[in-house]
Amino acid sequence: MYFPPIPLIRKRLIIRKLTACKAFSIETAKTLKEAGITNPNGFKNVTKKLIKEKIITKTHDDKYYLNAKYI
């Protein structure tokens, strides 16, 4: 039986949603809910990994934006 790589799907979804709402800087940062992420608190480790890998940045008010090299 094959199980899809849920964390990879979640990672791509976060990147795609932040791109769609043009969250490319601190001024345009969005919460995951604002970006349209279903269950924004699900898979917290995926979000933490994206931050650690510097793909996204988290602001002081829990908003996120894509780093320049992923635009």
C-alpha positions in Angstrom: 0.0 0.0 0.0 1.3 3.5 -0.9 0.9 6.5 1.2 1.5 9.9 -0.4 4.2 12.0 1.1 1.9 14.3 3.1 4.7 16.6 4.5 5.9 17.2 0.9 2.4 18.0 -0.2 1.9 20.4 2.7 5.2 22.1 1.9 4.2 22.7 -1.7 0.8 23.9 -0.6 2.2 26.5 1.7 4.6 27.8 -0.9 1.9 27.9 -3.6 -0.6 29.7 -1.3 1.9 32.3 -0.2 2.9 32.9 -3.8 -0.8 33.2 -4.9 -1.4 35.9 -2.3 1.9 37.7 -3.1 3.4 37.3 0.4 6.9 38.3 -0.6 7.9 40.7 2.1 7.2 41.7 5.7 4.7 44.3 4.5 2.7 41.7 2.5 3.1 38.8 4.9 0.0 36.7 5.7 -1.1 34.3 8.3 -1.5 30.8 7.1 -5.2 31.2 7.5 -5.2 34.4 5.5 -3.2 32.6 2.8 -6.0 29.9 2.5 -4.2 27.1 4.3 -6.7 24.6 5.6 -6.0 23.7 9.2 -3.1 26.1 9.6 -2.0 24.5 12.9 -1.7 21.0 11.3 1.8 19.8 10.4 3.6 22.4 12.5 6.8 20.6 11.9 6.5 21.2 8.1 6.1 25.0 8.8 9.1 24.9 11.2 11.2 23.1 8.6 10.3 25.7 6.0 11.5 28.4 8.4 14.7 26.6 9.3 15.5 26.1 5.6 14.9 29.8 5.0 12.2 29.2 2.5 9.7 31.2 4.5 10.1 33.8 7.2 7.9 34.2 10.2 7.1 37.7 11.5 6.7 38.8 15.1 2.9 38.7 14.6 2.8 35.1 13.3 2.6 36.0 9.6 4.7 34.4 6.9 6.3 35.4 3.6 8.4 33.7 1.0 12.1 34.6 0.9 13.4 36.3 -2.2 15.1 33.2 -3.7 11.8 31.3 -3.9 9.8 34.1 -5.7 
